[in-house]
Amino acid sequence: MKTVLITGCSSGIGLDAARHMRGRGWRVIATCRKPEDLEARRAEGFDTLPLELGCEDSVARCAESALALGRIDALVNNAAFAIPGAAEDLPRGALRAIFEANLFGTHDLTRRLIPHFRAHGGRVVNISSVLGLVGIPWRGAYVATKFALEGLTDVLRVEMADTGVRFILIEPGPIGTKIRQNSIPHFERWIDWRSSPRAEQYRRTLLKRLYEPAARKDRFELPPAAVSARIAQALESPRPRPRYYVTTPTHVSGIGRRLLSTRALDWFARRS
């Protein structure tokens, strides 16, 4: 039986992926931040570990405890959070906090498992986003972490090509999760929107999106199961792709980005 460590299994993509991979015969080690979520996962029969990605000691303890459970065949870096707000209103502390979890902690956990993967083979699946391909208003902090995760994963994939470790990106578009609701405490902590020159824009747009029920469902939205299916492909395919798109917006953005990258390379080539 193969074993996968999945971060961020309190709800949404992480929880669905944990259940999905267990249903496919994998042993799943599920991590969560909150004790009540860990207890809920244990009640479902999962092996669990506490993990706060923003805390270096927590990451170190999680990696050590995971390796003590035996061979690990894969790591799915799913845990992340968002801080909605205009980029000009993001204080340094907000960016530091979100990068500590979404990038630095994720990379730290990955590095601590790489020696094990080098010895036994393994796969690292990083859950990115359509917002790792394109930037949109009010999402600057999250966009920045996902663009960084995309670049770091691409470099690791190339650098580790001569080993038995494979790095894969999964890029979901709109997925039916609690990420918006879960972002509210971070917004209230870090964004002084009332003092912003964009206060009226906040009232008209972002505040309604955060605090009021959606008038209608995003027509491109898919359930977390759509991401879980891609995770299974990434973990089980004999030759996994470098990246997997989920939802129509991500397919369109991915194609557009590849075309733009090709044109940019052609432009530089003509001038070199």
N, C-alpha and C positions, 0 to 999 in steps of 0.2 A: 504494500500500500504506500503510495506516495504522499508526501506531506507538504502543505502550503501554509505559509504564515500570511495572514491578511490583516492589514491595519484598518482601523475605522469601521468596526463591525457593529456599532450601536444601532444603525438604521441604514436605510437607503441602499446604495450600491454595495457597500461592504457587507451588510447583513445578507442581502440577496445572493451575493457571490459566495459567501460562506456556506449557505444552505445549498446552493447549486453545485458547488464543487464537492461537498460531502455526498450529495446525491449521485455524483459521478464516481464515487468510490475513493475520493481523496480523504486523508486525515487533515482536518483544518484546525490550525491554531488561530483563534480569533482574538484580536486586541481591541480594547476599548479604554476610554479615559475614566469613565465614571464607574464606581463600584456597583451601582444598581444595574448598569448595562452588562457588566461582567457576570453578575449573578444570573441575569436573564439568559445569557449565552450558555453558562454552565448548566442551567436548568434544561436547555435544549440538547445537552450532551456534548458540547464543544469543549476542547481544551482551550483555556483562556489565559491571557497575560495582560496586565495593566500596561498602558503605554501613553505617556504624555510627550508628544514629539517635540514640544518646545523646551523640554527639560533634558539636558544631556545625560544626567544620572539615570533618568527613567529609560532613555533609549539604551544605555549600556546594560541596565538590569534586564530589560526585555530581550535583548540579543543573547545575553549570557543564559537566561532561563530557557529561551527557545532552543538553543543549541544543546542544552542539558537534556532535552526531551528526545534527542536522537537526530537521525538524519533529516535535513530539510531539503526538499527538492525545488522549492520555488518561494518567491516573495512577491506579494501583490501590495504595492504602495498605493493605498486608496485614501487614507485619512487626509483631510484638508478642511479648511474653513474659509469663509469670505468676509471681507470688510467692505460693504457697499459705501459709496461716497465719491464725490468729485475728487479727481487727482490732486487738485490744488488745496484741498482740505485735509489731505492725509498727513498727519504729523509723523515725525521720524519714528516714534514709538510704535505706531500702528504698523508701519512697514517692517520694523524689526520683529514685531510679534508674529506677523503672518509669514514672513520668510523663515523664522525659526521653526515653525511647524511644517509649512507646505514644502519647503526646500531643504533647509539645513538639517532638520531632524530626519527627514526622509533619506537624505544622502548619508547621514551618519549611520542610520540603521542598515542601509545597504552596504556601506563599507565594512561594517562589523560582521556581515554575513559572507562577504566576497571570499575570504580565505577558505571558508567551508565549501562554497560553491566551486572554487578553483580545484579543490581536492576531489569533489564528488560529482561535479557538473550541477548546473542549476539554471533557473530562469528568473529574471526580475521583470515584473510587469508594472509599469508606472502608469497610473490613471491620470491622464492630462485632461484636456477639455478643448472644445472648439475655441475657447478663449485663450488657448495656447497657440492658436493659429491667427486669430484676428482680435483686435481690441475694440471694445464698445464702451460708451459712456457709463459712468458710475461704477465701473468694475475694475478700476485701475490697479488696485492692490492685488486682487486675485489674478488678473491678466498678467501682471509682472511676474508672479510666482510661477504661473503655468508656462509662460514663454521661457523662463529660466529652466524649468524642469525639462521642457522639450530639448533645449540645447544641450543640457548636461547628459540627458539620456542618449542623444545621438552620438555625443563624444564617447560615452562609455561603451556604446554598442561597437563603435569602430575600434576603440582601444582594446576591448576584450575579445575581439574576433579571433584571436589566436589562442583562446582558452575555451573551456567548455561552458562558459557562462554567456547566456543570451539576454539581451536587453530589448524590451518591447514596449511601445507606447500604445495606449488605448485612448482615443479622443472622442468622448461623448459630446453631443450637443445637448439640447434640453431633455432632462430626465426627471421623472416624477419623484423627487426626494424632498427632504426637509431642509435643504441647504439655505433656502431663503429665510425660513423661520429661524434657523440656527444662527443666521448672521445678525439678527436684530441686537442681541447683547453686545456684539463687537461694534456695531454701528453706534449704539448708544454710549459705549465707553469712549470711542475714539473720535467721532465726528461731531464737531460743534456747528451743526448746520444752521442754527439760528443766527450765528455771527458770520455766516458765509455770504459773499456777494451773490451766491446762487440760491439764497434762502427761498425765494419764490419758486424757483425750479424744483427744489426739493419738495415743496408743498404740492406742486402740481403733478409730479412724476414719482420720485423715489419713495416718498412717504406712503403714498397710496399703494404702491407695489409691495411695500414691506408690511404694512399694517392692515390693509383691507383685502378681503377675499378676492381672488382673481375673477374678473367679469366673465372670462372664458378661458378655456384651456388652450395652451400653445398648440397650434395644429401640428407642429412637428414633434411634440413631446412623446417620448417612449417610456415604458416602465423600466426599472432597474434590471429586469430580466434580460433586456436587450444588451446591456453591458456585460452581464454575467456570461452570456453566450459567447461574446468575444473573448472574455478572459479564459474561458475553457479552450477556445481555439488557440489562443496564445500559449497556453500551458501544455496542450496535448498534441499540437501539430508537429510532425517530424521536422518541418522547416518553417518556423513561424515567420510571419511578415515583420518588418521593422515597426509598422504601425497599423492599427485597425481603427477605421472611422465608424462611429455610431450616430445615427440620425442624418437626415437630409442636409441640414446646415453644415455639418462637419464635412460631409462628402464634397459639397460645393466649395467650402472654404479651402479644403485640402487640395482640390484640383486647381483652384485659383492661385493658391500659394505656389504650387509647383510650376505653373505657367509663368508667374511673375519671377520666380527664382531662375527659371531657364532664360527668360528674356534679360534678366540682370547679368547672368553669366555671359550671354552672347554680347551684351553691351561692353562688358569689361574686356572680353576676348578681342573684340574689334579694335580696342584702344590700347591693347598691350603690345 
